[in-house]
């Protein structure tokens, strides 16, 4: 299972809440989270790790970031 959470243009805690909601819904798999601030990138990564998800990759994309998280 994989999903995309587009949280660009939203300020914290919205991106974190959206990510946690998707984590709860999927249970496992891959999620790509799109954010546009450093703060959101850090907070989403921390939130994912707190749920025992692995932050696989973070890459710069345009004005923001794409965060790939995964849980088997």
N, C-alpha and C positions, 0 to 999 in steps of 0.2 A: 504494500500500500504506500502511496505517496500523495503528498498534498502540497499546495502552495498557499502561504499566508502573505497577502500583500498588505503590509502595514505602513507603506510609504505615505508621508504627509500627516501621520498621526503622531502625537506626542505621548510619552510614557504617562501612565502605565498601559495604554491601549495596545501597543505591539506585544507586550509581555502577556497580557490577558488573552489576546487572540491566539498567541502561540500555545499557551497552557490549555486553552479550550481545544485546540486541534490535537495536542498531545493526548488529552483525555479521550477524545473521540476516536483516535486511531489506535492508541495503546502501544503499537509498535510500527516500524516502517521508516519512511523517510519524509521529512518535511523541509521545504525550502521557505525561508522567511525573508521577505524583502523589506528593508528599512532604509531610512535616509539620514539617520544621525548616528554619530559615534556612541552617544548615550544609549540609544535603542539597541545598537549592535551589542554593546557590553551587557545590558540588562537582559536581553533575549538569550544570549549565550549562557549567562549565569542561571537564568530560570530553567533552561533546558537541562543543564547539568544537575540542577537541584532535583530534577525529576528522573535522574539516571539516564538521560539521553546523551549521546556523544555528539559533540560539535565536530563534524567531519571537516568542514571547509568553510572559510569566509572569504569572499572575494568582492573587490570593489566593482561596482557596476554603475556607470554613469555618475550621478550625484550621490548614490547610496551604496548599500551593501546587499549581497545575497548570502544568507547563512544557511548552510546545509546541516541538518541535524538528523541523527539516526538512532534507532533502537531495534535490536534483533529480538 
